[in-house]
Amino acid sequence: MKPVKTTLWDMAEHINTKEDVIGILEAALEENDTEFLFRVIGDIARSKGMAQIAKELNLARESLYRSLSQDGNPSFNTVVKVLNNLGFQLSIKQKIPA
């Protein structure tokens, strides 16, 4: 049997619309996992151009990559700035009891 060639799946390559971003962010928030949320925001930022976002936010590109990586720990300020740059804002809604 021939070996199967695989490639790594990159979420950033599949984010094309604002609706994609909203759906991905909502799903990530439902997981209640901040590390996962930061990675998702990083994927969204990469899909839109991490270097440009870093430049517009006056941050070092490498620092922004690192803070939004799997092992990153961005400040709340950084998260809000990135989301704002992408055209989004955080809001709060009451959790529906199970």
N, CA, C and O atoms as a GROMACS GRO file, in nm:
protein
  392
    1MET      N    1   0.083  -0.117   0.000
    1MET     CA    2   0.000   0.000   0.000
    1MET      C    3   0.089   0.125   0.000
    1MET      O    4   0.188   0.132   0.072
    2LYS      N    5   0.050   0.223  -0.082
    2LYS     CA    6   0.127   0.347  -0.091
    2LYS      C    7   0.103   0.433   0.033
    2LYS      O    8  -0.008   0.438   0.086
    3PRO      N    9   0.209   0.499   0.077
    3PRO     CA   10   0.191   0.587   0.192
    3PRO      C   11   0.099   0.704   0.154
    3PRO      O   12   0.101   0.753   0.041
    4VAL      N   13   0.021   0.747   0.249
    4VAL     CA   14  -0.069   0.860   0.228
    4VAL      C   15   0.004   0.988   0.266
    4VAL      O   16   0.060   0.998   0.374
    5LYS      N   17   0.002   1.084   0.175
    5LYS     CA   18   0.066   1.212   0.204
    5LYS      C   19  -0.036   1.303   0.272
    5LYS      O   20  -0.147   1.322   0.223
    6THR      N   21   0.002   1.358   0.386
    6THR     CA   22  -0.085   1.448   0.459
    6THR      C   23  -0.017   1.583   0.479
    6THR      O   24   0.106   1.594   0.471
    7THR      N   25  -0.096   1.682   0.503
    7THR     CA   26  -0.042   1.814   0.536
    7THR      C   27  -0.114   1.863   0.662
    7THR      O   28  -0.226   1.822   0.691
    8LEU      N   29  -0.048   1.950   0.734
    8LEU     CA   30  -0.110   2.006   0.853
    8LEU      C   31  -0.224   2.098   0.814
    8LEU      O   32  -0.212   2.175   0.718
    9TRP      N   33  -0.334   2.092   0.886
    9TRP     CA   34  -0.448   2.178   0.861
    9TRP      C   35  -0.426   2.308   0.936
    9TRP      O   36  -0.394   2.307   1.055
   10ASP      N   37  -0.441   2.419   0.866
   10ASP     CA   38  -0.420   2.550   0.925
   10ASP      C   39  -0.550   2.628   0.920
   10ASP      O   40  -0.598   2.663   0.812
   11MET      N   41  -0.608   2.654   1.037
   11MET     CA   42  -0.735   2.725   1.042
   11MET      C   43  -0.728   2.860   0.972
   11MET      O   44  -0.825   2.902   0.910
   12ALA      N   45  -0.615   2.928   0.981
   12ALA     CA   46  -0.602   3.060   0.922
   12ALA      C   47  -0.630   3.060   0.771
   12ALA      O   48  -0.673   3.161   0.716
   13GLU      N   49  -0.604   2.948   0.707
   13GLU     CA   50  -0.627   2.938   0.563
   13GLU      C   51  -0.774   2.923   0.527
   13GLU      O   52  -0.810   2.929   0.410
   14HIS      N   53  -0.861   2.902   0.628
   14HIS     CA   54  -1.002   2.876   0.603
   14HIS      C   55  -1.094   2.983   0.659
   14HIS      O   56  -1.216   2.966   0.663
   15ILE      N   57  -1.036   3.093   0.703
   15ILE     CA   58  -1.114   3.205   0.757
   15ILE      C   59  -1.125   3.309   0.646
   15ILE      O   60  -1.027   3.374   0.611
   16ASN      N   61  -1.245   3.323   0.592
   16ASN     CA   62  -1.262   3.410   0.476
   16ASN      C   63  -1.358   3.526   0.497
   16ASN      O   64  -1.348   3.628   0.428
   17THR      N   65  -1.450   3.513   0.592
   17THR     CA   66  -1.553   3.616   0.608
   17THR      C   67  -1.566   3.657   0.755
   17THR      O   68  -1.516   3.589   0.845
   18LYS      N   69  -1.633   3.769   0.776
   18LYS     CA   70  -1.662   3.814   0.914
   18LYS      C   71  -1.748   3.709   0.985
   18LYS      O   72  -1.733   3.688   1.106
   19GLU      N   73  -1.836   3.644   0.911
   19GLU     CA   74  -1.921   3.541   0.971
   19GLU      C   75  -1.837   3.423   1.018
   19GLU      O   76  -1.865   3.364   1.123
   20ASP      N   77  -1.733   3.388   0.941
   20ASP     CA   78  -1.640   3.284   0.984
   20ASP      C   79  -1.576   3.322   1.117
   20ASP      O   80  -1.568   3.240   1.209
   21VAL      N   81  -1.530   3.447   1.126
   21VAL     CA   82  -1.463   3.494   1.247
   21VAL      C   83  -1.559   3.488   1.366
   21VAL      O   84  -1.522   3.440   1.473
   22ILE      N   85  -1.680   3.536   1.347
   22ILE     CA   86  -1.778   3.537   1.456
   22ILE      C   87  -1.806   3.394   1.503
   22ILE      O   88  -1.807   3.368   1.623
   23GLY      N   89  -1.830   3.303   1.410
   23GLY     CA   90  -1.858   3.165   1.447
   23GLY      C   91  -1.743   3.100   1.520
   23GLY      O   92  -1.764   3.028   1.618
   24ILE      N   93  -1.622   3.124   1.474
   24ILE     CA   94  -1.504   3.066   1.537
   24ILE      C   95  -1.483   3.123   1.677
   24ILE      O   96  -1.454   3.049   1.771
   25LEU      N   97  -1.499   3.255   1.691
   25LEU     CA   98  -1.482   3.317   1.823
   25LEU      C   99  -1.589   3.269   1.921
   25LEU      O  100  -1.559   3.240   2.037
   26GLU      N  101  -1.714   3.261   1.876
   26GLU     CA  102  -1.821   3.215   1.964
   26GLU      C  103  -1.796   3.071   2.009
   26GLU      O  104  -1.815   3.038   2.126
   27ALA      N  105  -1.753   2.987   1.918
   27ALA     CA  106  -1.723   2.848   1.954
   27ALA      C  107  -1.607   2.841   2.052
   27ALA      O  108  -1.610   2.763   2.148
   28ALA      N  109  -1.504   2.922   2.030
   28ALA     CA  110  -1.388   2.922   2.120
   28ALA      C  111  -1.427   2.970   2.259
   28ALA      O  112  -1.381   2.915   2.359
   29LEU      N  113  -1.511   3.072   2.266
   29LEU     CA  114  -1.554   3.123   2.396
   29LEU      C  115  -1.636   3.020   2.473
   29LEU      O  116  -1.628   3.014   2.596
   30GLU      N  117  -1.714   2.942   2.403
   30GLU     CA  118  -1.796   2.839   2.468
   30GLU      C  119  -1.710   2.730   2.533
   30GLU      O  120  -1.758   2.659   2.622
   31GLU      N  121  -1.586   2.715   2.489
   31GLU     CA  122  -1.498   2.612   2.546
   31GLU      C  123  -1.445   2.649   2.684
   31GLU      O  124  -1.395   2.562   2.756
   32ASN      N  125  -1.455   2.777   2.722
   32ASN     CA  126  -1.404   2.824   2.852
   32ASN      C  127  -1.257   2.787   2.872
   32ASN      O  128  -1.216   2.748   2.981
   33ASP      N  129  -1.179   2.799   2.766
   33ASP     CA  130  -1.037   2.765   2.767
   33ASP      C  131  -0.961   2.884   2.709
   33ASP      O  132  -0.960   2.904   2.588
   34THR      N  133  -0.898   2.963   2.796
   34THR     CA  134  -0.832   3.084   2.748
   34THR      C  135  -0.717   3.056   2.652
   34THR      O  136  -0.697   3.132   2.557
   35GLU      N  137  -0.642   2.950   2.675
   35GLU     CA  138  -0.532   2.917   2.584
   35GLU      C  139  -0.586   2.890   2.444
   35GLU      O  140  -0.529   2.936   2.345
   36PHE      N  141  -0.694   2.816   2.436
   36PHE     CA  142  -0.757   2.788   2.307
   36PHE      C  143  -0.807   2.917   2.244
   36PHE      O  144  -0.788   2.939   2.124
   37LEU      N  145  -0.871   3.002   2.323
   37LEU     CA  146  -0.921   3.129   2.271
   37LEU      C  147  -0.807   3.214   2.214
   37LEU      O  148  -0.821   3.272   2.106
   38PHE      N  149  -0.696   3.222   2.285
   38PHE     CA  150  -0.582   3.301   2.237
   38PHE      C  151  -0.527   3.245   2.106
   38PHE      O  152  -0.491   3.320   2.016
   39ARG      N  153  -0.521   3.112   2.096
   39ARG     CA  154  -0.476   3.050   1.969
   39ARG      C  155  -0.570   3.084   1.856
   39ARG      O  156  -0.526   3.114   1.745
   40VAL      N  157  -0.700   3.078   1.883
   40VAL     CA  158  -0.800   3.109   1.780
   40VAL      C  159  -0.786   3.255   1.735
   40VAL      O  160  -0.790   3.284   1.616
   41ILE      N  161  -0.769   3.346   1.830
   41ILE     CA  162  -0.748   3.487   1.794
   41ILE      C  163  -0.621   3.500   1.712
   41ILE      O  164  -0.616   3.579   1.618
   42GLY      N  165  -0.518   3.425   1.748
   42GLY     CA  166  -0.394   3.425   1.669
   42GLY      C  167  -0.416   3.374   1.528
   42GLY      O  168  -0.363   3.430   1.433
   43ASP      N  169  -0.495   3.268   1.513
   43ASP     CA  170  -0.526   3.216   1.380
   43ASP      C  171  -0.603   3.318   1.298
   43ASP      O  172  -0.577   3.336   1.179
   44ILE      N  173  -0.697   3.385   1.362
   44ILE     CA  174  -0.775   3.488   1.292
   44ILE      C  175  -0.682   3.602   1.250
   44ILE      O  176  -0.690   3.651   1.138
   45ALA      N  177  -0.596   3.644   1.340
   45ALA     CA  178  -0.501   3.752   1.308
   45ALA      C  179  -0.408   3.712   1.194
   45ALA      O  180  -0.380   3.793   1.105
   46ARG      N  181  -0.361   3.587   1.195
   46ARG     CA  182  -0.275   3.540   1.085
   46ARG      C  183  -0.351   3.541   0.953
   46ARG      O  184  -0.294   3.571   0.848
   47SER      N  185  -0.480   3.507   0.959
   47SER     CA  186  -0.559   3.502   0.835
   47SER      C  187  -0.575   3.641   0.774
   47SER      O  188  -0.594   3.654   0.654
   48LYS      N  189  -0.569   3.744   0.858
   48LYS     CA  190  -0.586   3.881   0.812
   48LYS      C  191  -0.454   3.953   0.791
   48LYS      O  192  -0.450   4.062   0.733
   49GLY      N  193  -0.345   3.893   0.838
   49GLY     CA  194  -0.213   3.953   0.821
   49GLY      C  195  -0.154   4.000   0.953
   49GLY      O  196  -0.170   4.116   0.991
   50MET      N  197  -0.087   3.910   1.021
   50MET     CA  198  -0.031   3.940   1.153
   50MET      C  199   0.066   4.058   1.148
   50MET      O  200   0.066   4.142   1.237
   51ALA      N  201   0.149   4.064   1.045
   51ALA     CA  202   0.247   4.172   1.036
   51ALA      C  203   0.178   4.308   1.027
   51ALA      O  204   0.220   4.403   1.092
   52GLN      N  205   0.073   4.317   0.948
   52GLN     CA  206   0.000   4.443   0.933
   52GLN      C  207  -0.070   4.481   1.062
   52GLN      O  208  -0.068   4.597   1.102
   53ILE      N  209  -0.131   4.384   1.129
   53ILE     CA  210  -0.198   4.410   1.256
   53ILE      C  211  -0.096   4.459   1.359
   53ILE      O  212  -0.121   4.557   1.429
   54ALA      N  213   0.018   4.392   1.368
   54ALA     CA  214   0.122   4.433   1.462
   54ALA      C  215   0.167   4.575   1.433
   54ALA      O  216   0.185   4.655   1.525
   55LYS      N  217   0.186   4.607   1.307
   55LYS     CA  218   0.229   4.741   1.268
   55LYS      C  219   0.124   4.845   1.309
   55LYS      O  220   0.158   4.948   1.366
   56GLU      N  221  -0.003   4.816   1.281
   56GLU     CA  222  -0.110   4.910   1.315
   56GLU      C  223  -0.126   4.928   1.466
   56GLU      O  224  -0.170   5.033   1.511
   57LEU      N  225  -0.092   4.826   1.542
   57LEU     CA  226  -0.101   4.833   1.688
   57LEU      C  227   0.029   4.877   1.752
   57LEU      O  228   0.039   4.887   1.875
   58ASN      N  229   0.129   4.904   1.670
   58ASN     CA  230   0.261   4.945   1.718
   58ASN      C  231   0.322   4.841   1.811
   58ASN      O  232   0.378   4.873   1.916
   59LEU      N  233   0.310   4.714   1.769
   59LEU     CA  234   0.369   4.601   1.843
   59LEU      C  235   0.468   4.530   1.753
   59LEU      O  236   0.458   4.535   1.630
   60ALA      N  237   0.564   4.463   1.813
   60ALA     CA  238   0.657   4.382   1.735
   60ALA      C  239   0.582   4.258   1.684
   60ALA      O  240   0.510   4.193   1.760
   61ARG      N  241   0.599   4.227   1.557
   61ARG     CA  242   0.530   4.113   1.498
   61ARG      C  243   0.561   3.984   1.574
   61ARG      O  244   0.470   3.906   1.604
   62GLU      N  245   0.687   3.962   1.605
   62GLU     CA  246   0.727   3.841   1.675
   62GLU      C  247   0.661   3.832   1.812
   62GLU      O  248   0.620   3.724   1.855
   63SER      N  249   0.651   3.945   1.880
   63SER     CA  250   0.589   3.948   2.012
   63SER      C  251   0.441   3.914   2.002
   63SER      O  252   0.388   3.842   2.087
   64LEU      N  253   0.374   3.966   1.900
   64LEU     CA  254   0.232   3.938   1.883
   64LEU      C  255   0.211   3.792   1.848
   64LEU      O  256   0.121   3.727   1.902
   65TYR      N  257   0.294   3.738   1.758
   65TYR     CA  258   0.287   3.594   1.727
   65TYR      C  259   0.302   3.511   1.853
   65TYR      O  260   0.224   3.419   1.878
   66ARG      N  261   0.403   3.544   1.933
   66ARG     CA  262   0.434   3.468   2.053
   66ARG      C  263   0.318   3.477   2.155
   66ARG      O  264   0.280   3.376   2.214
   67SER      N  265   0.265   3.596   2.174
   67SER     CA  266   0.161   3.611   2.276
   67SER      C  267   0.031   3.541   2.236
   67SER      O  268  -0.047   3.501   2.322
   68LEU      N  269   0.006   3.526   2.104
   68LEU     CA  270  -0.116   3.460   2.057
   68LEU      C  271  -0.091   3.315   2.015
   68LEU      O  272  -0.174   3.255   1.947
   69SER      N  273   0.022   3.260   2.056
   69SER     CA  274   0.054   3.121   2.024
   69SER      C  275  -0.002   3.028   2.130
   69SER      O  276  -0.062   3.072   2.228
   70GLN      N  277   0.019   2.900   2.110
   70GLN     CA  278  -0.029   2.798   2.205
   70GLN      C  279   0.026   2.821   2.345
   70GLN      O  280  -0.045   2.799   2.443
   71ASP      N  281   0.149   2.865   2.354
   71ASP     CA  282   0.212   2.886   2.484
   71ASP      C  283   0.206   3.031   2.529
   71ASP      O  284   0.262   3.066   2.632
   72GLY      N  285   0.139   3.116   2.451
   72GLY     CA  286   0.134   3.258   2.481
   72GLY      C  287   0.040   3.291   2.596
   72GLY      O  288  -0.044   3.210   2.636
   73ASN      N  289   0.057   3.411   2.646
   73ASN     CA  290  -0.029   3.461   2.752
   73ASN      C  291  -0.047   3.611   2.732
   73ASN      O  292   0.012   3.691   2.806
   74PRO      N  293  -0.127   3.650   2.632
   74PRO     CA  294  -0.139   3.793   2.603
   74PRO      C  295  -0.215   3.866   2.712
   74PRO      O  296  -0.297   3.808   2.784
   75SER      N  297  -0.187   3.993   2.724
   75SER     CA  298  -0.263   4.074   2.819
   75SER      C  299  -0.405   4.093   2.764
   75SER      O  300  -0.429   4.080   2.644
   76PHE      N  301  -0.495   4.125   2.852
   76PHE     CA  302  -0.633   4.153   2.811
   76PHE      C  303  -0.632   4.271   2.714
   76PHE      O  304  -0.709   4.274   2.618
   77ASN      N  305  -0.546   4.367   2.740
   77ASN     CA  306  -0.533   4.484   2.653
   77ASN      C  307  -0.496   4.442   2.511
   77ASN      O  308  -0.551   4.495   2.414
   78THR      N  309  -0.403   4.350   2.497
   78THR     CA  310  -0.362   4.303   2.364
   78THR      C  311  -0.478   4.234   2.294
   78THR      O  312  -0.501   4.257   2.176
   79VAL      N  313  -0.550   4.149   2.367
   79VAL     CA  314  -0.664   4.078   2.308
   79VAL      C  315  -0.767   4.179   2.257
   79VAL      O  316  -0.816   4.167   2.145
   80VAL      N  317  -0.800   4.278   2.340
   80VAL     CA  318  -0.899   4.378   2.300
   80VAL      C  319  -0.851   4.458   2.179
   80VAL      O  320  -0.928   4.484   2.088
   81LYS      N  321  -0.723   4.496   2.179
   81LYS     CA  322  -0.668   4.572   2.066
   81LYS      C  323  -0.673   4.492   1.936
   81LYS      O  324  -0.710   4.545   1.831
   82VAL      N  325  -0.637   4.365   1.942
   82VAL     CA  326  -0.638   4.281   1.822
   82VAL      C  327  -0.781   4.265   1.771
   82VAL      O  328  -0.806   4.281   1.652
   83LEU      N  329  -0.873   4.233   1.861
   83LEU     CA  330  -1.012   4.217   1.820
   83LEU      C  331  -1.067   4.347   1.761
   83LEU      O  332  -1.137   4.345   1.661
   84ASN      N  333  -1.034   4.460   1.823
   84ASN     CA  334  -1.078   4.589   1.772
   84ASN      C  335  -1.020   4.614   1.632
   84ASN      O  336  -1.090   4.662   1.543
   85ASN      N  337  -0.894   4.581   1.614
   85ASN     CA  338  -0.829   4.598   1.484
   85ASN      C  339  -0.897   4.513   1.377
   85ASN      O  340  -0.904   4.552   1.260
   86LEU      N  341  -0.947   4.397   1.418
   86LEU     CA  342  -1.016   4.308   1.324
   86LEU      C  343  -1.160   4.349   1.300
   86LEU      O  344  -1.230   4.290   1.218
   87GLY      N  345  -1.205   4.453   1.372
   87GLY     CA  346  -1.341   4.503   1.353
   87GLY      C  347  -1.443   4.444   1.448
   87GLY      O  348  -1.562   4.442   1.418
   88PHE      N  349  -1.396   4.395   1.564
   88PHE     CA  350  -1.486   4.334   1.661
   88PHE      C  351  -1.467   4.397   1.798
   88PHE      O  352  -1.364   4.458   1.826
   89GLN      N  353  -1.568   4.381   1.882
   89GLN     CA  354  -1.558   4.424   2.021
   89GLN      C  355  -1.618   4.315   2.109
   89GLN      O  356  -1.702   4.237   2.065
   90LEU      N  357  -1.572   4.312   2.231
   90LEU     CA  358  -1.626   4.215   2.327
   90LEU      C  359  -1.758   4.267   2.382
   90LEU      O  360  -1.777   4.388   2.396
   91SER      N  361  -1.847   4.176   2.413
   91SER     CA  362  -1.971   4.212   2.480
   91SER      C  363  -2.005   4.100   2.577
   91SER      O  364  -1.950   3.990   2.569
   92ILE      N  365  -2.095   4.129   2.667
   92ILE     CA  366  -2.134   4.033   2.770
   92ILE      C  367  -2.281   4.000   2.754
   92ILE      O  368  -2.364   4.087   2.727
   93LYS      N  369  -2.312   3.874   2.771
   93LYS     CA  370  -2.453   3.833   2.776
   93LYS      C  371  -2.468   3.733   2.890
   93LYS      O  372  -2.373   3.664   2.926
   94GLN      N  373  -2.585   3.727   2.944
   94GLN     CA  374  -2.610   3.637   3.055
   94GLN      C  375  -2.609   3.494   3.007
   94GLN      O  376  -2.666   3.461   2.902
   95LYS      N  377  -2.546   3.409   3.083
   95LYS     CA  378  -2.540   3.267   3.052
   95LYS      C  379  -2.676   3.205   3.077
   95LYS      O  380  -2.741   3.232   3.178
   96ILE      N  381  -2.719   3.122   2.984
   96ILE     CA  382  -2.846   3.053   2.996
   96ILE      C  383  -2.824   2.930   3.083
   96ILE      O  384  -2.739   2.846   3.052
   97PRO      N  385  -2.900   2.917   3.192
   97PRO     CA  386  -2.882   2.800   3.280
   97PRO      C  387  -2.910   2.669   3.205
   97PRO      O  388  -2.996   2.662   3.118
   98ALA      N  389  -2.836   2.567   3.242
   98ALA     CA  390  -2.852   2.437   3.178
   98ALA      C  391  -2.977   2.366   3.225
   98ALA      O  392  -3.005   2.255   3.180
   0.00000   0.00000   0.00000
